[in-house]
Amino acid sequence: MRLGLMASGDGSNFEAVVRACRQGPLRADVALLVVNKPECGAMQRADRLGVPVQLLDHRLFASREALDQALIETFRSAGVDLIVMAGWMRIVTTVLIEAFPERLVNIHPSLLPSFRGVDAVGQALAAGVRLTGCTAHLVTPEVDAGPVLVQAAVPLLEGDDHGSLAARIHRQEHRILPLAIALAAARLRG
Ligand code: GAR
């Protein structure tokens, strides 16, 4: 199975998927990373790991649909079977979703359906919950709402701030994202 990844930021989830492919247990190859921000951490990780990377700067596209069309062409040329939004901070449209039905996985830093949208970690802290986590799910047109593949719970600890909580959530994301990719692939095989 050939994976296409999408990232906007540091890229730690991207690296976790590459490592899961190279060291097991994920039987897949990361064919391509697409980033939307020049010089983001994910791009530097791709260079270090020897993964092909392509920049599609969202500011150069007239609409979300135009960016999604470029993503489709890029992933189709790379022969990608499954796409993973590993910290992709743009809303995707039905243009991309319908081009890859059941083949688009997202990771989100909360136990969905709680805390959809931006800064889910900050939302959990502000709400005063004792438990949050992360969710890997299939992407549907409603944002952060598709069928759940894998979730992991993360407790809030005394004295937690945004950085400490986000770091613990990240560790769980790195664990569940490869599992979710394997599950999404298994669903496709029926
Ligand atoms: C991750 O926590 C991911 O769940 C989140 O961005 C972070 C990217 O970290 N995604 C979203 O909030 C999407 N709504 P990374 O760049 O280190 O992988």
py3Dmol code that shows the C-alpha trace and the ligand (Angstrom):
import py3Dmol

protein = """\
ATOM      1  CA  MET A   1       0.000   0.000   0.000  1.00  0.00           C
ATOM      2  CA  ARG A   2       1.288   3.422  -0.954  1.00  0.00           C
ATOM      3  CA  LEU A   3       0.516   6.254   1.453  1.00  0.00           C
ATOM      4  CA  GLY A   4       0.315   9.969   0.734  1.00  0.00           C
ATOM      5  CA  LEU A   5       0.648  12.211   3.769  1.00  0.00           C
ATOM      6  CA  MET A   6      -0.397  15.836   4.266  1.00  0.00           C
ATOM      7  CA  ALA A   7       1.097  18.083   6.971  1.00  0.00           C
ATOM      8  CA  SER A   8       1.215  21.769   7.865  1.00  0.00           C
ATOM      9  CA  GLY A   9       3.350  21.934  10.989  1.00  0.00           C
ATOM     10  CA  ASP A  10       6.025  20.124  12.936  1.00  0.00           C
ATOM     11  CA  GLY A  11       5.363  16.772  11.272  1.00  0.00           C
ATOM     12  CA  SER A  12       5.830  14.485  14.275  1.00  0.00           C
ATOM     13  CA  ASN A  13       2.847  12.360  13.172  1.00  0.00           C
ATOM     14  CA  PHE A  14       4.275  12.154   9.664  1.00  0.00           C
ATOM     15  CA  GLU A  15       7.551  10.851  11.129  1.00  0.00           C
ATOM     16  CA  ALA A  16       5.701   8.340  13.336  1.00  0.00           C
ATOM     17  CA  VAL A  17       3.993   6.902  10.237  1.00  0.00           C
ATOM     18  CA  VAL A  18       7.282   6.704   8.310  1.00  0.00           C
ATOM     19  CA  ARG A  19       8.883   4.880  11.252  1.00  0.00           C
ATOM     20  CA  ALA A  20       5.923   2.486  11.585  1.00  0.00           C
ATOM     21  CA  CYS A  21       6.322   1.617   7.886  1.00  0.00           C
ATOM     22  CA  ARG A  22      10.091   1.177   8.042  1.00  0.00           C
ATOM     23  CA  GLN A  23      10.412  -0.584  11.375  1.00  0.00           C
ATOM     24  CA  GLY A  24       7.024  -2.363  11.395  1.00  0.00           C
ATOM     25  CA  PRO A  25       4.238  -2.979  12.214  1.00  0.00           C
ATOM     26  CA  LEU A  26       2.667  -1.072   9.290  1.00  0.00           C
ATOM     27  CA  ARG A  27       2.965  -2.827   5.909  1.00  0.00           C
ATOM     28  CA  ALA A  28       2.944   0.283   3.725  1.00  0.00           C
ATOM     29  CA  ASP A  29       5.272   2.828   2.143  1.00  0.00           C
ATOM     30  CA  VAL A  30       5.092   6.584   2.449  1.00  0.00           C
ATOM     31  CA  ALA A  31       5.252   7.557  -1.230  1.00  0.00           C
ATOM     32  CA  LEU A  32       4.931  11.325  -0.779  1.00  0.00           C
ATOM     33  CA  LEU A  33       4.452  14.103   1.754  1.00  0.00           C
ATOM     34  CA  VAL A  34       2.562  17.256   0.719  1.00  0.00           C
ATOM     35  CA  VAL A  35       2.999  20.374   2.856  1.00  0.00           C
ATOM     36  CA  ASN A  36       1.220  23.709   2.495  1.00  0.00           C
ATOM     37  CA  LYS A  37       3.801  25.820   4.329  1.00  0.00           C
ATOM     38  CA  PRO A  38       7.331  26.358   3.052  1.00  0.00           C
ATOM     39  CA  GLU A  39      10.060  25.410   5.546  1.00  0.00           C
ATOM     40  CA  CYS A  40       7.666  23.773   8.003  1.00  0.00           C
ATOM     41  CA  GLY A  41       9.075  21.141  10.364  1.00  0.00           C
ATOM     42  CA  ALA A  42       7.385  18.361   8.401  1.00  0.00           C
ATOM     43  CA  MET A  43       9.309  19.333   5.264  1.00  0.00           C
ATOM     44  CA  GLN A  44      12.608  19.223   7.147  1.00  0.00           C
ATOM     45  CA  ARG A  45      11.722  15.810   8.569  1.00  0.00           C
ATOM     46  CA  ALA A  46      10.923  14.531   5.053  1.00  0.00           C
ATOM     47  CA  ASP A  47      14.323  15.699   3.805  1.00  0.00           C
ATOM     48  CA  ARG A  48      16.053  14.005   6.756  1.00  0.00           C
ATOM     49  CA  LEU A  49      14.082  10.771   6.280  1.00  0.00           C
ATOM     50  CA  GLY A  50      14.505  10.732   2.493  1.00  0.00           C
ATOM     51  CA  VAL A  51      10.767  10.933   1.752  1.00  0.00           C
ATOM     52  CA  PRO A  52       9.753  12.854  -1.406  1.00  0.00           C
ATOM     53  CA  VAL A  53       8.031  16.095  -0.452  1.00  0.00           C
ATOM     54  CA  GLN A  54       5.988  18.560  -2.463  1.00  0.00           C
ATOM     55  CA  LEU A  55       4.934  22.052  -1.443  1.00  0.00           C
ATOM     56  CA  LEU A  56       1.411  23.186  -2.391  1.00  0.00           C
ATOM     57  CA  ASP A  57       1.277  26.646  -0.822  1.00  0.00           C
ATOM     58  CA  HIS A  58      -2.405  27.293  -0.074  1.00  0.00           C
ATOM     59  CA  ARG A  59      -1.894  31.057  -0.560  1.00  0.00           C
ATOM     60  CA  LEU A  60      -1.240  30.456  -4.258  1.00  0.00           C
ATOM     61  CA  PHE A  61      -4.647  28.857  -4.864  1.00  0.00           C
ATOM     62  CA  ALA A  62      -7.828  30.829  -5.543  1.00  0.00           C
ATOM     63  CA  SER A  63     -10.074  28.542  -3.477  1.00  0.00           C
ATOM     64  CA  ARG A  64     -10.073  25.517  -1.177  1.00  0.00           C
ATOM     65  CA  GLU A  65     -11.404  23.486  -4.130  1.00  0.00           C
ATOM     66  CA  ALA A  66      -8.490  24.541  -6.335  1.00  0.00           C
ATOM     67  CA  LEU A  67      -5.993  23.426  -3.667  1.00  0.00           C
ATOM     68  CA  ASP A  68      -7.848  20.115  -3.301  1.00  0.00           C
ATOM     69  CA  GLN A  69      -7.754  19.588  -7.082  1.00  0.00           C
ATOM     70  CA  ALA A  70      -3.977  20.059  -7.012  1.00  0.00           C
ATOM     71  CA  LEU A  71      -3.756  17.567  -4.118  1.00  0.00           C
ATOM     72  CA  ILE A  72      -5.732  15.007  -6.163  1.00  0.00           C
ATOM     73  CA  GLU A  73      -3.458  15.388  -9.184  1.00  0.00           C
ATOM     74  CA  THR A  74      -0.333  15.207  -7.016  1.00  0.00           C
ATOM     75  CA  PHE A  75      -1.414  12.063  -5.152  1.00  0.00           C
ATOM     76  CA  ARG A  76      -2.711  10.368  -8.328  1.00  0.00           C
ATOM     77  CA  SER A  77       0.615  10.936 -10.081  1.00  0.00           C
ATOM     78  CA  ALA A  78       2.362   9.407  -7.066  1.00  0.00           C
ATOM     79  CA  GLY A  79       0.126   6.308  -7.285  1.00  0.00           C
ATOM     80  CA  VAL A  80      -1.157   6.727  -3.744  1.00  0.00           C
ATOM     81  CA  ASP A  81      -3.782   4.296  -2.332  1.00  0.00           C
ATOM     82  CA  LEU A  82      -4.558   6.000   0.985  1.00  0.00           C
ATOM     83  CA  ILE A  83      -4.115   9.600   2.178  1.00  0.00           C
ATOM     84  CA  VAL A  84      -3.362  10.625   5.763  1.00  0.00           C
ATOM     85  CA  MET A  85      -3.971  14.149   7.067  1.00  0.00           C
ATOM     86  CA  ALA A  86      -1.196  14.227   9.674  1.00  0.00           C
ATOM     87  CA  GLY A  87      -1.653  17.708  11.106  1.00  0.00           C
ATOM     88  CA  TRP A  88      -3.140  19.309   7.965  1.00  0.00           C
ATOM     89  CA  MET A  89      -4.499  22.653   9.132  1.00  0.00           C
ATOM     90  CA  ARG A  90      -6.749  23.398   6.148  1.00  0.00           C
ATOM     91  CA  ILE A  91     -10.376  22.375   5.763  1.00  0.00           C
ATOM     92  CA  VAL A  92     -10.720  19.930   2.869  1.00  0.00           C
ATOM     93  CA  THR A  93     -13.723  20.001   0.531  1.00  0.00           C
ATOM     94  CA  THR A  94     -15.883  17.359  -1.102  1.00  0.00           C
ATOM     95  CA  VAL A  95     -13.605  17.671  -4.144  1.00  0.00           C
ATOM     96  CA  LEU A  96     -10.833  15.798  -2.307  1.00  0.00           C
ATOM     97  CA  ILE A  97     -13.130  13.619  -0.177  1.00  0.00           C
ATOM     98  CA  GLU A  98     -15.097  12.299  -3.164  1.00  0.00           C
ATOM     99  CA  ALA A  99     -11.921  11.610  -5.153  1.00  0.00           C
ATOM    100  CA  PHE A 100     -10.678   9.280  -2.390  1.00  0.00           C
ATOM    101  CA  PRO A 101     -13.800   7.777  -0.773  1.00  0.00           C
ATOM    102  CA  GLU A 102     -12.956   5.808   2.435  1.00  0.00           C
ATOM    103  CA  ARG A 103      -9.312   6.544   1.646  1.00  0.00           C
ATOM    104  CA  LEU A 104      -8.773   9.734   3.641  1.00  0.00           C
ATOM    105  CA  VAL A 105      -7.713   9.479   7.316  1.00  0.00           C
ATOM    106  CA  ASN A 106      -7.393  12.402   9.763  1.00  0.00           C
ATOM    107  CA  ILE A 107      -5.837  12.676  13.224  1.00  0.00           C
ATOM    108  CA  HIS A 108      -7.388  15.137  15.693  1.00  0.00           C
ATOM    109  CA  PRO A 109      -6.204  15.970  19.232  1.00  0.00           C
ATOM    110  CA  SER A 110      -9.410  15.289  21.173  1.00  0.00           C
ATOM    111  CA  LEU A 111     -11.853  12.503  21.891  1.00  0.00           C
ATOM    112  CA  LEU A 112     -14.312  13.346  19.119  1.00  0.00           C
ATOM    113  CA  PRO A 113     -17.102  14.400  19.051  1.00  0.00           C
ATOM    114  CA  SER A 114     -15.761  16.678  21.828  1.00  0.00           C
ATOM    115  CA  PHE A 115     -13.651  19.700  20.881  1.00  0.00           C
ATOM    116  CA  ARG A 116     -13.856  19.787  17.099  1.00  0.00           C
ATOM    117  CA  GLY A 117     -12.043  22.477  15.126  1.00  0.00           C
ATOM    118  CA  VAL A 118      -9.052  24.601  16.028  1.00  0.00           C
ATOM    119  CA  ASP A 119      -6.987  24.299  19.233  1.00  0.00           C
ATOM    120  CA  ALA A 120      -8.702  21.206  20.617  1.00  0.00           C
ATOM    121  CA  VAL A 121      -6.072  21.035  23.392  1.00  0.00           C
ATOM    122  CA  GLY A 122      -6.871  24.594  24.512  1.00  0.00           C
ATOM    123  CA  GLN A 123     -10.589  23.830  24.316  1.00  0.00           C
ATOM    124  CA  ALA A 124     -10.149  20.822  26.647  1.00  0.00           C
ATOM    125  CA  LEU A 125      -8.133  22.905  29.141  1.00  0.00           C
ATOM    126  CA  ALA A 126     -10.720  25.700  29.069  1.00  0.00           C
ATOM    127  CA  ALA A 127     -13.592  23.252  29.567  1.00  0.00           C
ATOM    128  CA  GLY A 128     -11.938  21.802  32.689  1.00  0.00           C
ATOM    129  CA  VAL A 129     -12.429  18.159  31.641  1.00  0.00           C
ATOM    130  CA  ARG A 130     -10.395  15.481  33.436  1.00  0.00           C
ATOM    131  CA  LEU A 131      -9.985  13.327  30.335  1.00  0.00           C
ATOM    132  CA  THR A 132      -9.259  14.152  26.705  1.00  0.00           C
ATOM    133  CA  GLY A 133      -7.239  12.342  24.034  1.00  0.00           C
ATOM    134  CA  CYS A 134      -6.972  11.877  20.305  1.00  0.00           C
ATOM    135  CA  THR A 135      -9.007  10.381  17.485  1.00  0.00           C
ATOM    136  CA  ALA A 136      -8.061   8.939  14.117  1.00  0.00           C
ATOM    137  CA  HIS A 137     -11.057   8.887  11.791  1.00  0.00           C
ATOM    138  CA  LEU A 138     -12.158   8.697   8.180  1.00  0.00           C
ATOM    139  CA  VAL A 139     -12.821  12.101   6.638  1.00  0.00           C
ATOM    140  CA  THR A 140     -16.362  13.085   5.611  1.00  0.00           C
ATOM    141  CA  PRO A 141     -17.652  16.521   4.536  1.00  0.00           C
ATOM    142  CA  GLU A 142     -18.604  17.524   8.094  1.00  0.00           C
ATOM    143  CA  VAL A 143     -15.400  18.721   9.789  1.00  0.00           C
ATOM    144  CA  ASP A 144     -13.940  16.347  12.444  1.00  0.00           C
ATOM    145  CA  ALA A 145     -16.985  14.084  12.272  1.00  0.00           C
ATOM    146  CA  GLY A 146     -16.265  10.989  10.127  1.00  0.00           C
ATOM    147  CA  PRO A 147     -16.349   7.370  11.317  1.00  0.00           C
ATOM    148  CA  VAL A 148     -13.899   6.755  14.169  1.00  0.00           C
ATOM    149  CA  LEU A 149     -11.079   4.278  13.506  1.00  0.00           C
ATOM    150  CA  VAL A 150      -9.064   4.482  16.767  1.00  0.00           C
ATOM    151  CA  GLN A 151      -9.134   6.665  19.888  1.00  0.00           C
ATOM    152  CA  ALA A 152      -6.803   6.989  22.864  1.00  0.00           C
ATOM    153  CA  ALA A 153      -7.671   8.668  26.158  1.00  0.00           C
ATOM    154  CA  VAL A 154      -5.257  11.061  27.888  1.00  0.00           C
ATOM    155  CA  PRO A 155      -5.943  12.278  31.455  1.00  0.00           C
ATOM    156  CA  LEU A 156      -5.367  15.898  32.448  1.00  0.00           C
ATOM    157  CA  LEU A 157      -2.851  15.997  35.294  1.00  0.00           C
ATOM    158  CA  GLU A 158      -2.493  18.503  38.120  1.00  0.00           C
ATOM    159  CA  GLY A 159      -0.497  21.473  36.826  1.00  0.00           C
ATOM    160  CA  ASP A 160      -0.920  20.601  33.147  1.00  0.00           C
ATOM    161  CA  ASP A 161      -0.494  23.464  30.719  1.00  0.00           C
ATOM    162  CA  HIS A 162      -1.037  23.548  26.956  1.00  0.00           C
ATOM    163  CA  GLY A 163       2.497  22.301  26.234  1.00  0.00           C
ATOM    164  CA  SER A 164       2.530  19.379  28.660  1.00  0.00           C
ATOM    165  CA  LEU A 165      -0.935  18.184  27.664  1.00  0.00           C
ATOM    166  CA  ALA A 166      -0.238  18.541  23.933  1.00  0.00           C
ATOM    167  CA  ALA A 167       2.980  16.527  24.352  1.00  0.00           C
ATOM    168  CA  ARG A 168       1.161  13.626  26.055  1.00  0.00           C
ATOM    169  CA  ILE A 169      -1.568  13.684  23.387  1.00  0.00           C
ATOM    170  CA  HIS A 170       1.105  13.626  20.672  1.00  0.00           C
ATOM    171  CA  ARG A 171       2.647  10.462  22.138  1.00  0.00           C
ATOM    172  CA  GLN A 172      -0.735   8.729  21.871  1.00  0.00           C
ATOM    173  CA  GLU A 173      -1.305  10.071  18.345  1.00  0.00           C
ATOM    174  CA  HIS A 174       1.988   8.515  17.240  1.00  0.00           C
ATOM    175  CA  ARG A 175       0.737   5.179  18.597  1.00  0.00           C
ATOM    176  CA  ILE A 176      -2.813   5.217  17.161  1.00  0.00           C
ATOM    177  CA  LEU A 177      -2.241   6.749  13.723  1.00  0.00           C
ATOM    178  CA  PRO A 178      -0.387   3.697  12.300  1.00  0.00           C
ATOM    179  CA  LEU A 179      -3.104   1.451  13.782  1.00  0.00           C
ATOM    180  CA  ALA A 180      -5.801   3.562  12.149  1.00  0.00           C
ATOM    181  CA  ILE A 181      -4.050   3.369   8.768  1.00  0.00           C
ATOM    182  CA  ALA A 182      -3.902  -0.423   9.050  1.00  0.00           C
ATOM    183  CA  LEU A 183      -7.622  -0.494   9.929  1.00  0.00           C
ATOM    184  CA  ALA A 184      -8.564   1.800   7.039  1.00  0.00           C
ATOM    185  CA  ALA A 185      -6.587  -0.456   4.668  1.00  0.00           C
ATOM    186  CA  ALA A 186      -8.321  -3.546   6.068  1.00  0.00           C
ATOM    187  CA  ARG A 187     -11.750  -1.922   5.490  1.00  0.00           C
ATOM    188  CA  LEU A 188     -10.812  -1.310   1.859  1.00  0.00           C
ATOM    189  CA  ARG A 189      -9.856  -4.969   1.421  1.00  0.00           C
ATOM    190  CA  GLY A 190     -13.297  -5.831   2.832  1.00  0.00           C
TER     191      GLY A 190
END
"""
ligand_1 = """\
18
GAR
C -1.574 16.997 15.922
O -1.814 17.114 17.302
C -2.872 16.760 15.182
O -3.798 16.007 15.909
C -3.364 18.180 15.008
O -2.205 18.897 14.685
C -1.092 18.334 15.356
C 0.041 18.157 14.377
O 1.217 17.773 15.034
N -4.354 18.262 13.993
C -5.423 19.045 14.092
O -5.640 19.788 15.026
C -6.391 18.954 12.906
N -7.643 19.508 13.251
P 2.473 17.268 14.189
O 2.718 18.306 13.097
O 3.610 17.214 15.166
O 2.144 15.923 13.611
"""
view = py3Dmol.view(width=600, height=400)
view.addModel(protein, "pdb")
view.setStyle({"model": 0}, {"cartoon": {"style": "trace"}})
view.addModel(ligand_1, "xyz")
view.setStyle({"model": 1}, {"stick": {}})
view.zoomTo()
view.show()
